[in-house]
Amino acid sequence: MKKIIGIILAVVLFSGCVAGKIDSAIKSYENVAEQVNLGDNKDSVLAILIPTQARLTSKLKKPPEKYIKNNVLVEIYFMRSGRQPDGLTTDDEFTPYTFNDGKLVGIGWQVLGGPSSQGQTQPTTNVQQTVIVH
């Protein structure tokens, strides 16, 4: 019985620690996000934003993406800017920063057509309704 209680306690403590790291990164991000403007160069933007994500493990981050379109290097960096308490790491918990040839041209999902995954804000449950017809 003590072993089961110990395991449960460890899981609860670890979950709280992860949530605390995420919440700390979000708060740090919110404190500096307004310092970034469209047209800024990639190095200056990342110098402001990357430190806000430093305490997050790789599982809690979204890796950058890059590709070439019409001879333009497109790079997208994702900053943790939200958290849903559902245990999942989904696109809607990040803000994307889009660079074309090293220049910031977009902030947010609207530029990219929206997030491809979203967290569950409420647990899915089966709801029964009784309808009385008179």
N, C-alpha and C positions, 0 to 999 in steps of 0.2 A: 504494500500500500504506500509506503514511504517513497518507493521508487517511482510510482505513478504520479504522486503529488510533486515530486522533484522534476519530472519530465514536464508536467503541465506548467509548473512555475517557470521553468527555463524557457518554454515556448512563449509564455506571456511576456516575460522580460525581454526576450529577443525581439518579439513583435513590437513592443514599445520602443525599443532602441532603434529599430528600422524606421518606424514612424517619426521618431524624434529627429533622425538624420535627414529624412525627407523634408519635414517641416522646417528645419533649420536652413536647408538649401533653398526652399521656396522663399522664406523670409529674406535671406541674403539676396536672392535674385530680385525680389520686389524692391529692395532698397537701392538697386543700381540700374534697373531696367530703363528708367527714364533718361539715363546718361547716353543711351545709344540712339542714333538717328539714321534714317535712310541716307545713303551716300557715304557713310563712314567706311573706312577700309577694314578688311577682315582682321588684321592684327590688332587694331585698336579696340574693335568690338569684342574679340575673344579675350583680350587682356582685362576687360571689364567683367565679362560674363563667366568665363571658365573658373575663376576662383570661387564663385558662389556654389559650384557643383563639386568642389574638391573632396568633401567628406562622403560623397555617395560612392557606393561600390558599383562595379560595372553592371550588375544585375538591376540596379536602380536607375541607370542611365539609358539613353537611346543613342546608339552610335551615329556619327555623322555619315552623310551620304554624298556622293559626288558623281557627276556625269558630264558629258560634253553634248551641247545642243547648239546647232548652227554655229559651230566653231567658238562657242563660249563655254568656259569652264563654270559649271553650276555646282556650288557646294552648299549643303544644308546642315546646319548645326542645331541641335535640339537642347533646350534648357528646361530643367525641371521647374515647372511653374504651378503645379497643382498636384493634388493627391485625392484619390477616392479610397475610402477604407474598405476595399473589396479584395485586397491581397494580390491584385493584378497590376502590371505595369503596362499602361496603354497610352496610345498617342495623345489623347486629350489631356494627359497630365504634363505635357511638354509644350513649349512655344518654339516653333521653328524659325531660324534665321537663315534667309536665303541670300547667297552671294553670287554675283556674276562677275567672273574675272577679278575676284578679290574685293568687290564693292557691294555693300549691303543694299539689296534691291527689294527685300520683302521681310516683313515680320508677321508671323501668325499663319494659321492654317488656311485662311481664305486664299492666299496666294497659291497654295498647293492643291486646292480643291477639297479641303477638309481632312480631318483625321480619319485614318482607315480603321482604327480601333478605339473603342470608348469603354470607360469603366462602368460598373454597375452601381448606380447611385442608390438603388433600393433592391433588396433581395426579391427574386421572382417567386411569387407564391400563387397558389391556386385560390381564387376567390369565388365563393358561391354566393349567389344572390337569390333571394326569394322574391318573386313578383306575385303580388296578389291582385287579381283582376276582379272587379266588382261588376 
